[in-house]
Amino acid sequence: MLLQAALFQNGALVLGPVSEIECDDMEFSLGDKSRVVSDEVVLGTSDPIERLAASYAFAQSVKLSVLETRVNKTISKTQSVPIELARTGKINLTSVDISKKIGLLFVERNTVNTTDLLDTPEFLWESDEFEPIFERMQSYLDIERRVDLLNQRLDVIKELLEMLSTQLEA
């Protein structure tokens, strides 16, 4: 799956494919009842819409993995700032640098919260008998919990940057 993302290069907004590649494996098989257990998805029918419902949740998980990797990189880039502040009492960032970091953080948060990570796909509105397998896959892959955790991690960075911004204004 090729994801398009908003990225910043040399201060300019660039749209393009994400450079991270995420892979995950699960077994799919047919059975008498739809279920997800131990990295195996058992589909109760051979209907392609049921397969699509399970695959859609799986695609959401992979998309979320890409975002998790990006947020982890953002955290790594800001991790030294509070350490430097604690050690020296000063930071080596200008208000413009902090504003740029706040802007990048907003882009990350916007990407996490405006994508379809928590949405039920429209095709299930017409084939709602397959919505339960989609929901079980989302639950099995911890989609909602992972989005919440990602937002919490973004909140921590936001608090740091707001504190730095306030300190520079004082």
NORHU-V103409 format. One record per residue. N is the residue number from 1. NEAR is the number of other C-alpha atoms within 8 Angstrom. D_FIRST is the distance of its C-alpha to the first C-alpha in whole Angstrom. Layout:
# NORHU-V103409
n=(N N)
near=(NEAR NEAR)
d_first=(D_FIRST D_FIRST)
This chain:
# NORHU-V103409
n=(1 2 3 4 5 6 7 8 9 10 11 12 13 14 15 16 17 18 19 20 21 22 23 24 25 26 27 28 29 30 31 32 33 34 35 36 37 38 39 40 41 42 43 44 45 46 47 48 49 50 51 52 53 54 55 56 57 58 59 60 61 62 63 64 65 66 67 68 69 70 71 72 73 74 75 76 77 78 79 80 81 82 83 84 85 86 87 88 89 90 91 92 93 94 95 96 97 98 99 100 101 102 103 104 105 106 107 108 109 110 111 112 113 114 115 116 117 118 119 120 121 122 123 124 125 126 127 128 129 130 131 132 133 134 135 136 137 138 139 140 141 142 143 144 145 146 147 148 149 150 151 152 153 154 155 156 157 158 159 160 161 162 163 164 165 166 167 168 169 170)
near=(3 5 7 8 8 9 8 9 7 4 5 6 8 8 8 8 8 9 4 5 6 7 5 5 5 7 7 8 8 9 9 7 8 11 10 11 6 4 8 10 12 12 15 10 10 8 6 6 8 12 10 8 13 11 8 10 12 11 9 11 12 11 10 13 9 11 10 9 8 8 12 8 8 8 9 8 7 9 8 8 8 9 8 11 10 8 6 7 7 7 8 4 7 7 8 7 8 12 9 8 9 10 8 9 11 8 9 10 10 8 8 13 7 6 7 7 12 7 5 6 7 6 6 12 7 6 9 7 6 11 10 7 12 12 9 10 12 13 9 8 8 8 14 9 7 9 11 8 8 11 10 8 9 11 8 8 11 10 8 9 11 8 8 9 11 8 7 8 5 4)
d_first=(0 4 6 10 13 16 18 21 23 27 27 25 22 19 16 13 10 10 12 11 9 9 10 12 14 16 18 18 22 24 27 30 28 25 24 22 24 24 20 21 20 23 22 26 25 23 22 19 19 19 16 14 16 15 11 11 13 11 8 10 12 9 9 12 12 11 14 16 16 17 20 21 21 23 25 26 27 29 31 34 35 37 38 39 41 42 44 45 45 44 40 39 37 39 38 36 34 33 33 30 28 29 27 24 24 25 21 20 21 21 17 17 20 19 15 15 15 18 18 19 17 19 19 21 23 25 24 25 26 22 22 24 21 18 21 22 18 18 21 20 17 20 18 21 22 20 19 23 23 21 23 26 25 25 28 30 29 30 33 34 33 35 38 38 38 41 43 42 44 47)
